[in-house]
Amino acid sequence: MDWNALRTFLAIARNGTLAGAARELNVNHSTVFRRLNAFEEQIGSRLFDRLNEGYRLTQAGEDVLHRAEDISNAFDNLERHIAGQDFKPKGVVRITAPDNIAYSYLPDYLTLFKQSYPDIHVEILVSNQDFNLSRREADIAIRATPSPPEYLVGRKIAEIGWGIYGSEPYLKERKTLDSVDDLSDFALIGAVGEMGLLPAFRWLEKHHSESITARCSDLVSMSHLAKAGYGLAFLPDDVCLEGLRRVSGFEHTKSSHLWLLTHPDARQVERIKLLVGHLTLCFKEDKRLKPTES
């Protein structure tokens, strides 16, 4: 059985469309279509119902899925085992990080790292999406979370609180913010989409929705709006744009932790181990962040 056929089947099952599978596999749409048809013909069963909204597994497809995932995991384990024998400080390391970390922190950290290890090349995946470290979609994940996935290993490298931020020109024209009860006197920047599910923005919508004059789907755009003088923004302290002043803490949202994570099998890969050690030191020494001893 062709391993590419199984990989194609799994990609379609994960994405629900041929286009999504093609992007994941980095092949064209027609290749995915051809491989699927050949695979279904080979096993003598239809694996997907072709619907207007996408591809949905048939019962036969569900049965194949469980076995195909076992095979895929076996290949992933083999690949990580082989990669774990790599003791040379060279090659590619993929880092996934949220936008504020990728824009404001990693450039300086990685420039220093490159001076010591010019043969280690870095790819940055800017996203809050959970890339699969088992399939090596990424090698290192930087995430602000209270509880990282149990199958990953890593350490807490900083504690991140939340505060209320505004620009100096905006704040000079208005009275002092003595408590969150005074927020109704200010223009506020809220959240939309998944960002609106965070505790800070749920609280804001509940208590001061009438003062919200703009909403954003990411923290970086909120911080830039606040910096331009649009209003006050609720932000985690790691955003920390120059030109913003923290006017108050925000006790209604607990501090979270910044984690540096990788897969257990990747810890002994020299290029990954070196970069993890470097990033850990940089984050802990960064005065913009509150270090944690945990």
C-alpha positions in Angstrom: 0.0 0.0 0.0 1.3 3.4 -1.0 2.1 5.5 2.1 1.3 8.7 0.2 -2.2 7.4 -0.3 -2.6 7.0 3.5 -1.1 10.5 4.1 -3.5 12.0 1.6 -6.5 10.2 3.2 -5.5 11.5 6.6 -5.1 15.0 5.3 -8.5 15.1 3.7 -10.0 13.7 7.0 -8.3 16.4 9.0 -9.2 19.3 6.7 -12.5 18.2 5.2 -11.6 19.5 1.8 -9.3 18.6 -1.0 -7.9 22.2 -1.1 -7.1 22.0 2.6 -5.4 18.7 2.2 -3.4 20.0 -0.7 -2.1 22.9 1.3 -1.1 20.6 4.2 0.7 18.2 1.9 2.2 21.0 -0.3 0.9 19.4 -3.5 -1.7 20.5 -6.0 -5.4 19.8 -5.9 -5.4 17.3 -8.7 -2.8 15.2 -7.0 -4.9 14.9 -3.9 -8.0 14.0 -6.1 -6.0 11.4 -8.0 -4.5 9.8 -4.9 -7.9 9.5 -3.2 -9.6 7.9 -6.2 -6.7 5.4 -6.6 -6.8 4.6 -2.9 -10.6 4.0 -2.9 -10.3 1.9 -6.0 -7.5 -0.1 -4.4 -9.4 -1.0 -1.2 -12.7 -1.3 -3.0 -14.7 1.1 -0.9 -15.8 4.7 -0.9 -14.2 6.5 2.0 -15.8 10.0 1.8 -19.2 11.4 0.9 -18.7 14.3 -1.5 -20.9 17.1 -0.1 -21.2 20.7 -1.1 -19.6 21.8 2.1 -16.7 19.4 1.9 -15.7 15.7 2.3 -17.3 13.7 5.1 -16.1 10.2 6.2 -18.3 7.3 5.4 -18.5 4.4 7.9 -15.8 2.6 5.9 -13.7 5.8 6.1 -14.1 5.9 9.9 -12.9 2.4 10.1 -9.8 3.1 8.0 -9.1 6.4 9.9 -8.3 4.6 13.2 -5.9 2.2 11.5 -4.3 4.9 9.3 -3.7 7.1 12.4 -1.9 4.2 14.1 0.3 3.8 11.1 0.9 7.6 10.9 1.9 7.7 14.6 4.3 4.8 14.0 6.0 6.7 11.1 6.1 9.9 13.3 7.7 8.0 16.1 10.3 6.5 13.7 11.1 10.0 12.3 11.5 11.6 15.7 13.7 8.7 16.8 16.0 9.2 13.8 15.9 13.0 14.2 16.9 12.5 17.9 20.2 11.0 16.8 21.2 14.3 15.2 23.9 15.8 17.4 25.2 18.5 14.9 24.4 22.2 15.5 22.9 22.7 12.0 19.6 22.3 10.2 16.2 23.9 10.4 14.2 24.5 13.6 10.5 25.5 13.4 9.1 27.8 16.1 5.4 28.5 16.5 4.6 31.7 18.5 1.7 34.1 18.9 2.0 37.4 17.0 3.1 39.6 19.8 5.9 37.3 20.8 7.0 36.8 17.2 7.1 40.5 16.4 8.4 42.0 19.7 10.6 39.4 21.2 11.9 36.8 18.8 13.7 39.0 16.3 16.3 40.2 18.9 16.7 36.8 20.5 17.2 35.0 17.2 19.7 37.6 15.9 21.9 36.9 18.9 21.5 33.1 18.4 22.5 33.3 14.7 25.8 35.0 15.7 26.7 31.8 17.6 25.1 29.2 15.4 25.0 30.4 11.8 24.2 26.9 10.5 21.0 26.6 12.4 18.2 28.2 10.4 14.9 29.2 12.0 11.3 29.1 10.6 8.7 31.1 12.5 5.1 30.1 12.3 3.2 33.1 13.6 -0.1 31.7 15.0 -2.1 30.8 18.1 -3.0 27.6 16.3 -1.9 24.4 18.0 0.5 22.9 15.5 1.2 19.2 15.9 4.6 18.8 17.4 4.3 15.0 17.1 4.2 15.3 13.3 6.9 17.9 13.4 4.8 20.7 12.0 6.8 22.7 14.6 9.7 21.8 16.8 9.2 24.5 19.5 6.0 26.0 20.7 5.8 29.3 22.7 2.4 29.6 24.3 0.7 31.7 27.0 -1.5 29.1 28.7 -2.3 27.9 32.2 -2.1 24.2 31.2 0.0 23.1 28.2 -0.7 19.7 26.5 0.4 16.8 28.6 2.3 15.1 25.7 4.7 18.1 25.5 7.6 18.9 27.8 8.9 22.3 28.7 9.1 25.0 31.3 7.3 28.1 32.5 9.6 31.0 31.5 7.6 34.1 32.5 4.4 35.2 34.3 2.2 37.4 32.3 -0.3 39.7 34.0 -3.0 41.9 32.4 -3.3 45.7 32.5 -5.1 48.6 31.1 -3.0 50.6 28.7 -3.2 54.0 26.9 -1.0 56.5 25.1 0.5 59.4 26.9 -1.3 62.1 24.7 -4.7 60.4 25.2 -4.2 60.1 29.0 -3.1 63.7 29.4 -6.4 65.0 28.1 -8.5 62.9 30.6 -8.9 62.4 34.3 -6.9 59.8 36.2 -8.2 56.2 36.1 -8.5 55.5 39.8 -10.4 52.2 39.5 -12.2 50.1 36.8 -15.4 51.9 37.8 -14.0 55.0 36.0 -13.7 53.2 32.7 -17.0 54.5 31.5 -15.3 58.0 31.1 -12.9 56.6 28.4 -13.2 55.1 24.9 -12.4 51.4 25.2 -11.1 48.9 22.7 -12.8 45.5 22.9 -12.4 42.2 21.2 -14.2 40.3 18.4 -14.1 36.6 17.4 -12.3 34.1 19.5 -10.4 36.8 21.3 -13.7 37.9 22.8 -13.8 34.6 24.7 -10.9 35.6 27.0 -11.9 36.6 30.5 -10.8 40.2 30.3 -12.9 40.9 27.2 -15.9 39.0 28.6 -15.8 41.2 31.7 -15.4 44.3 29.5 -18.5 43.4 27.4 -20.5 42.7 30.6 -19.6 45.8 32.5 -18.7 48.5 29.9 -20.0 47.5 26.5 -21.5 51.0 26.0 -18.0 52.5 26.1 -16.4 50.2 23.6 -15.9 52.2 20.4 -13.7 49.6 18.5 -13.2 45.9 18.5 -10.2 43.8 17.2 -9.5 40.2 16.7 -5.9 40.2 17.9 -3.9 41.9 20.6 -1.4 43.6 18.3 -4.0 45.6 16.5 -5.5 46.6 19.9 -2.1 47.8 21.2 -1.5 49.9 18.0 -5.0 51.5 18.3 -4.3 52.4 21.9 -0.8 53.7 20.9 -2.4 56.0 18.3 -4.7 57.5 20.9 -7.9 55.7 20.0 -8.7 54.7 23.6 -7.7 52.3 26.4 -6.9 48.7 25.7 -6.9 45.6 27.9 -3.6 43.9 27.1 -1.3 41.2 28.6 1.9 42.8 29.8 4.0 41.0 27.3 2.6 43.2 24.4 4.4 46.3 25.9 4.6 48.6 22.9 6.8 51.6 23.3 4.5 54.7 23.6 1.9 52.9 25.8 1.6 53.5 29.5 0.1 50.9 31.9 -2.4 52.9 33.9 -3.8 50.1 36.0 -3.6 46.5 36.7 -6.7 44.2 36.0 -7.5 41.9 38.9 -10.4 40.3 37.2 -8.1 38.3 35.0 -5.5 36.0 36.5 -1.9 36.0 35.4 -1.0 33.4 32.9 2.3 31.8 32.2 4.5 31.8 29.1 5.6 28.3 28.2 8.4 27.1 26.0 7.4 23.6 24.8 8.7 20.8 22.6 8.1 17.1 22.1 10.0 14.7 24.4 11.7 13.0 21.4 13.0 16.3 20.2 14.8 17.3 23.4 18.1 15.6 22.4 18.3 17.1 18.9 21.2 19.4 19.2 19.9 22.3 17.2 16.6 22.2 19.1 18.2 21.8 22.5 20.6 24.8 21.8 17.7 27.1 20.7 15.5 26.1 23.6 18.3 26.9 26.0 19.0 30.3 24.3 15.3 31.3 24.3 14.8 30.3 27.9 17.7 32.6 29.0 16.5 35.5 26.8 13.0 35.3 28.1 14.1 35.1 31.7 16.4 38.1 31.4 13.9 40.3 29.4 12.9 43.2 31.7 9.6 43.5 30.0 8.5 40.1 31.5 8.1 39.0 35.0 10.3 35.8 35.5 8.9 32.7 37.2 10.9 30.3 39.3 8.5 27.4 38.5 
